[in-house]
Amino acid sequence: MPRSHLAIVLYCAVLVFSALYAPQPLLPVLAGALGVSEARASLLITVALVPLAVAPVAYGFLLQRLSARRLLVGATWLLALTQFAAFYVNDFPFLLALRLAQGLIVPAMLTALMTYIGASARPGEMQRTMALYIAGSVMGGFLGRMVSGLLSTHLGWRWSFLALALATALCALLLQRLQADPPVRFQRPHPRVILQVLRRPDHLRLYGVAFCAFGAFASLLNFLPFRLVELGTGLDETGIAFMYAGYLMGVVTSLLSVRLSVPLGGEVNTMRLGAAIFLGALPFFAGGGVAAVFAGMFVLCAGMFLIHSLAPGVLNRGQGETQRGVVNGLYIAFYYAGGALGSFLPGYVYHGLGWHAYLAVLAGIIAVAAWLLMGIARRGALPVDPAS
């Protein structure tokens, strides 16, 4: 893949995850501007994550033959249109509908991006290209939050959506310069294959780990802006967005996780360490200090991405081509299902019983993930190759 085309693909990856998470630091402002409760405002993240829990499996049934490049260009234009529409929104239900539409568009873009990379990367480039793609996706998660916070502070929250609309429209124009990719045939996963994968105890445990870990992670990131406002920290949207700087730790952790697994005795042990680090991060958020919250975000993301960066590799080891798509699709489905539920349901504990009870619930969820990982390590059914 030419460097100019790789740069376009990475730019698109950054924008996809920017669009997904840009409203997060604006939730308190959006709640006030549109006259809704904090719990309802949090739905702006939830409805965008829900389709990601379904689409990875559903696409296998619905798509037969397509050009990833054409799908990517079309979906990117649609995403730009929804961002333009959000600039003019005046009521919450309409904005919620636009976020749901974005949630339906994003999986198409992610599917097309991954497919285009797979079809266009030259032999020997795949691992490096995918590492850059993952780093770009993490960077997008941070930049979307940071830029939206800056623009909202100085220009108003609507301008965050307009900036994303313009950047996405530019992306759609650039994507048309990509080389045509060979058509890809999607195999329909038979329900029997899905059931076979789910019946494997260790696979189901890892899916449960993904569900719990991202559920707790997405929850804390979603309700943190409301907590910072509640504490009277005086932070504006930019200040709240800056609290997500620890998200960049995901880039470092993702790149180092495989190397770390060698001295730690394998990927499963390293994921167990990630769960312990995640638990250790929660006390940082228990107090009222901005500095502690800022530092805690780095610790939290280190633990989360130790788990997320290694779990797919463990699941894919020893899989044939027929089942690999189902295994990965189910992982993504469980991952985002946890995120969708976590970004909404624990909020009832927060608003009903308080912040510390809420953190205790998150600790319990991560404890379940750690218990599931302990079971995998004891059973030893998933072979671990530290050199892989």
C-alpha positions in Angstrom: 0.0 0.0 0.0 1.5 3.4 -1.0 2.3 5.7 2.0 -0.1 8.3 0.8 -2.9 5.7 0.7 -1.9 4.4 4.2 -2.1 8.0 5.5 -5.6 8.3 4.1 -6.7 5.1 5.8 -5.2 6.1 9.1 -6.9 9.6 8.8 -10.2 7.7 8.3 -9.6 5.5 11.3 -8.9 8.5 13.5 -12.1 10.2 12.3 -14.3 7.1 12.9 -13.4 6.9 16.6 -13.4 10.7 17.0 -17.0 10.7 15.8 -17.9 7.9 18.1 -16.6 9.5 21.3 -16.5 13.3 20.6 -19.8 14.0 22.5 -18.5 12.4 25.7 -16.9 15.4 27.4 -19.8 17.5 26.3 -22.5 15.5 28.0 -23.1 17.9 30.9 -23.3 20.8 28.5 -25.6 18.9 26.2 -27.8 17.9 29.1 -28.3 21.5 30.1 -28.7 22.9 26.6 -31.3 20.3 25.5 -33.1 20.1 28.9 -32.6 16.4 29.7 -31.3 14.5 32.7 -27.8 13.2 33.0 -29.0 9.6 32.6 -30.7 10.5 29.3 -27.7 12.5 28.1 -25.5 9.5 28.5 -27.7 7.7 26.0 -25.9 9.7 23.3 -23.0 7.3 23.8 -25.0 4.2 24.4 -27.1 4.3 21.2 -23.9 4.7 19.1 -22.4 1.6 20.7 -25.4 -0.7 20.5 -25.1 -1.3 16.7 -21.5 -2.2 17.1 -22.6 -5.1 19.3 -24.8 -6.5 16.5 -23.3 -5.4 13.2 -20.1 -7.5 13.3 -22.2 -10.7 13.2 -25.1 -9.3 11.1 -22.8 -8.1 8.3 -21.7 -11.7 7.8 -25.3 -12.6 7.0 -26.2 -9.5 5.0 -23.2 -8.9 2.8 -22.3 -11.2 0.0 -20.0 -9.3 -2.3 -18.9 -5.7 -2.2 -16.0 -3.3 -2.8 -14.6 -2.1 0.6 -13.5 1.1 -1.1 -17.0 1.9 -2.3 -18.6 1.0 1.0 -16.1 3.2 2.8 -16.6 6.2 0.6 -20.4 5.9 0.8 -20.5 5.4 4.6 -18.1 8.3 5.1 -20.4 10.7 3.2 -23.3 9.6 5.3 -21.4 10.1 8.5 -20.5 13.7 7.3 -24.2 14.4 6.7 -25.2 13.3 10.2 -22.5 15.6 11.7 -23.8 18.5 9.6 -27.4 17.7 10.8 -26.2 17.6 14.4 -24.9 21.2 14.0 -28.5 22.4 13.5 -30.2 20.2 16.1 -32.5 21.8 18.6 -34.0 18.9 20.5 -32.7 15.9 22.2 -34.7 13.1 20.4 -33.4 14.3 17.0 -29.8 14.3 18.3 -30.3 10.9 19.8 -31.6 9.6 16.4 -28.6 11.1 14.6 -26.3 9.3 17.1 -28.1 6.0 16.4 -27.6 6.6 12.7 -23.9 7.2 13.3 -23.8 4.0 15.3 -25.1 2.2 12.3 -22.7 3.8 9.9 -19.5 3.3 12.0 -19.5 -0.5 11.8 -19.8 -0.3 8.0 -16.7 2.0 8.0 -14.8 -0.2 10.4 -15.6 -3.3 8.4 -14.6 -1.6 5.1 -11.3 -0.3 6.6 -10.3 -3.7 7.9 -11.2 -5.3 4.7 -9.4 -2.7 2.6 -6.2 -3.1 4.7 -6.4 -6.9 4.4 -6.9 -6.7 0.6 -4.3 -3.9 -0.1 -1.4 -4.5 2.3 1.6 -6.2 0.7 3.0 -9.4 2.2 5.0 -8.6 5.3 3.2 -5.3 5.8 0.1 -6.6 7.5 1.3 -6.6 11.1 2.8 -3.2 10.9 -0.2 -1.7 9.1 -2.6 -3.2 11.6 -0.5 -1.9 14.5 -0.7 1.6 13.0 -4.4 1.2 12.5 -5.0 0.3 16.2 -2.8 3.2 17.2 -4.8 5.5 15.0 -8.1 4.2 16.5 -6.9 4.9 20.0 -5.6 8.4 18.9 -9.0 9.1 17.4 -10.7 8.3 20.7 -8.5 10.9 22.4 -8.6 13.6 19.7 -12.3 13.4 19.3 -12.8 14.1 23.0 -10.1 16.7 23.1 -11.0 18.7 20.0 -14.7 18.7 20.8 -14.0 20.0 24.3 -11.8 22.8 23.0 -14.3 23.9 20.3 -17.2 23.7 22.7 -15.4 25.9 25.3 -14.5 28.6 22.8 -17.2 28.5 20.2 -20.0 26.4 21.6 -20.9 22.7 21.4 -22.5 22.9 17.9 -19.2 23.8 16.4 -17.7 20.5 17.5 -20.2 18.7 15.2 -19.5 21.1 12.4 -15.7 20.6 12.6 -16.2 16.8 12.5 -18.6 17.2 9.5 -16.0 19.2 7.5 -13.2 16.8 8.5 -15.3 13.8 7.5 -16.3 15.3 4.2 -12.6 15.9 3.4 -12.0 12.3 4.3 -14.6 11.1 1.9 -13.0 13.1 -0.9 -9.5 11.7 -0.1 -10.9 8.1 0.1 -11.8 8.4 -3.6 -8.1 8.5 -4.4 -7.5 5.0 -3.0 -6.7 2.2 -5.3 -9.7 -0.1 -6.1 -9.5 -3.1 -3.9 -10.4 -6.6 -5.0 -14.0 -7.6 -4.1 -14.2 -9.6 -1.0 -16.7 -12.4 -0.5 -18.2 -12.5 3.0 -19.0 -16.0 4.1 -22.3 -16.3 6.0 -21.5 -17.7 9.4 -23.8 -20.7 10.0 -25.6 -20.5 13.3 -24.2 -23.9 14.1 -20.6 -22.5 13.9 -21.6 -19.6 16.2 -22.9 -22.1 18.8 -19.8 -24.3 18.5 -17.6 -21.3 19.3 -19.8 -20.2 22.2 -19.8 -23.8 23.7 -16.0 -23.6 24.1 -15.7 -22.7 27.8 -12.5 -20.7 27.5 -13.8 -18.8 24.5 -16.9 -17.9 26.4 -14.8 -16.8 29.4 -12.7 -14.5 27.2 -15.9 -13.0 25.7 -17.1 -12.5 29.2 -13.8 -10.7 30.1 -14.3 -8.4 27.1 -17.9 -7.7 28.1 -17.0 -6.9 31.7 -13.8 -5.0 31.1 -15.1 -2.6 28.4 -18.4 -2.3 30.2 -16.7 -0.9 33.3 -14.3 1.1 31.2 -16.9 2.7 29.0 -19.1 3.4 32.1 -16.4 5.3 34.0 -15.4 7.4 30.9 -19.1 8.2 30.3 -20.0 9.3 33.8 -16.7 11.0 34.7 -17.7 14.4 33.2 -20.8 14.5 35.4 -18.7 13.6 38.5 -16.2 16.4 37.7 -19.1 18.9 37.5 -20.6 17.5 40.7 -17.3 18.1 42.5 -17.3 21.7 41.6 -13.9 21.5 40.0 -14.6 24.5 37.8 -13.4 22.6 34.7 -14.9 23.7 31.4 -15.3 21.4 28.5 -11.7 21.7 27.6 -10.6 20.8 31.1 -12.9 17.8 31.2 -11.6 16.7 27.8 -8.0 17.0 29.0 -8.8 14.4 31.7 -9.0 11.8 28.9 -5.3 12.3 28.1 -4.6 9.0 29.8 -6.3 7.4 26.8 -3.0 7.8 25.0 -1.6 5.2 27.3 -3.6 2.8 25.1 -1.2 3.4 22.2 1.9 2.5 24.4 0.2 -0.4 26.1 -1.0 -1.9 22.8 2.4 -1.8 21.3 4.2 -3.2 24.3 1.7 -5.8 25.5 3.1 -8.8 23.5 6.6 -8.1 24.7 5.4 -7.8 28.3 3.7 -11.2 28.0 7.1 -13.0 27.6 8.5 -12.4 31.1 5.0 -12.6 32.7 4.4 -16.2 31.4 2.0 -15.6 28.5 -0.9 -13.5 27.4 -3.4 -14.8 29.9 -1.2 -13.9 32.9 -0.6 -10.5 31.3 -4.4 -9.9 31.0 -4.8 -10.9 34.7 -2.2 -8.2 35.5 -4.3 -5.8 33.4 -7.4 -6.6 35.5 -5.4 -6.0 38.7 -4.1 -2.6 37.3 -7.7 -1.7 36.4 -8.8 -2.4 39.9 -5.9 -0.5 41.3 -6.9 2.6 39.2 -10.4 2.9 40.7 -9.3 4.4 44.1 -7.8 7.3 42.1 -11.3 8.3 41.2 -12.7 8.0 44.7 -11.6 11.3 46.0 -12.2 14.8 44.7 -8.8 15.8 43.4 -8.4 16.7 39.7 -4.7 15.6 39.8 -5.7 12.1 41.1 -8.3 11.7 38.4 -5.8 12.8 35.7 -3.2 10.2 37.0 -5.8 7.6 37.5 -6.9 7.7 33.8 -3.4 6.7 32.7 -3.4 3.7 35.1 -7.0 2.8 34.1 -6.1 2.8 30.4 -2.9 0.8 30.9 -5.0 -2.0 32.6 -7.8 -1.9 30.0 -5.6 -2.0 27.0 -3.4 -4.8 28.4 -6.6 -6.9 28.3 -8.0 -5.7 25.0 -4.8 -5.8 23.0 -4.0 -9.4 23.9 -7.5 -11.1 24.0 -8.1 -11.3 20.2 -4.7 -12.9 19.7 -5.4 -15.6 22.2 -8.8 -16.3 20.7 -7.4 -16.5 17.1 -4.6 -18.9 17.9 -5.3 -22.2 16.2 -8.4 -21.0 14.4 -9.1 -22.0 10.8 -10.2 -19.5 8.2 -13.8 -20.7 8.5 -14.2 -19.9 12.1 -11.8 -17.0 12.5 -14.4 -14.5 11.2 -17.0 -15.8 13.7 -14.6 -15.8 16.6 -13.6 -12.2 15.9 -17.1 -11.1 15.2 -18.4 -12.5 18.5 -15.5 -10.8 20.4 -16.4 -7.4 18.9 -20.1 -8.1 19.6 -19.5 -9.0 23.3 -17.0 -6.1 23.7 -19.4 -3.4 22.5 -22.4 -5.0 24.1 -20.6 -4.5 27.4 -19.8 -0.9 26.5 -23.4 -0.2 25.5 -24.8 -1.5 28.8 -22.0 0.0 30.9 -22.4 3.4 29.5 -26.0 3.5 30.8 -27.1 1.1 33.4 -24.5 1.8 36.2 -25.6 5.4 36.1 -28.6 4.4 38.1 -26.3 3.3 40.9 -24.4 6.6 40.6 -27.5 8.8 40.8 -29.3 6.6 43.3 -26.6 5.5 45.8 -23.7 7.9 45.1 -20.3 7.8 43.4 -18.6 5.5 45.8 -21.3 2.8 45.5 -20.9 3.3 41.7 -17.2 2.6 41.9 -17.8 -0.4 44.0 -20.1 -1.8 41.3 -17.4 -1.2 38.7 -14.9 -3.0 41.0 -17.2 -6.0 41.2 -17.5 -6.1 37.4 -13.7 -6.1 37.0 -13.5 -8.8 39.7 -15.7 -11.0 37.6 -13.4 -10.4 34.7 -10.4 -11.4 36.8 -12.2 -14.5 38.0 -12.9 -15.5 34.4 -9.2 -15.1 33.6 -8.2 -17.2 36.6 -10.4 -20.0 35.2 -8.6 -19.9 31.9 -5.2 -19.9 33.5 -6.1 -22.9 35.6 -7.7 -24.9 32.8 -4.8 -24.2 30.4 -7.0 -25.1 27.5 -5.8 -22.1 25.4 -2.2 -22.8 24.5 0.1 -19.8 25.2 3.2 -19.2 23.1 5.1 -16.3 24.6 7.1 -15.9 21.5 4.1 -15.4 19.3 
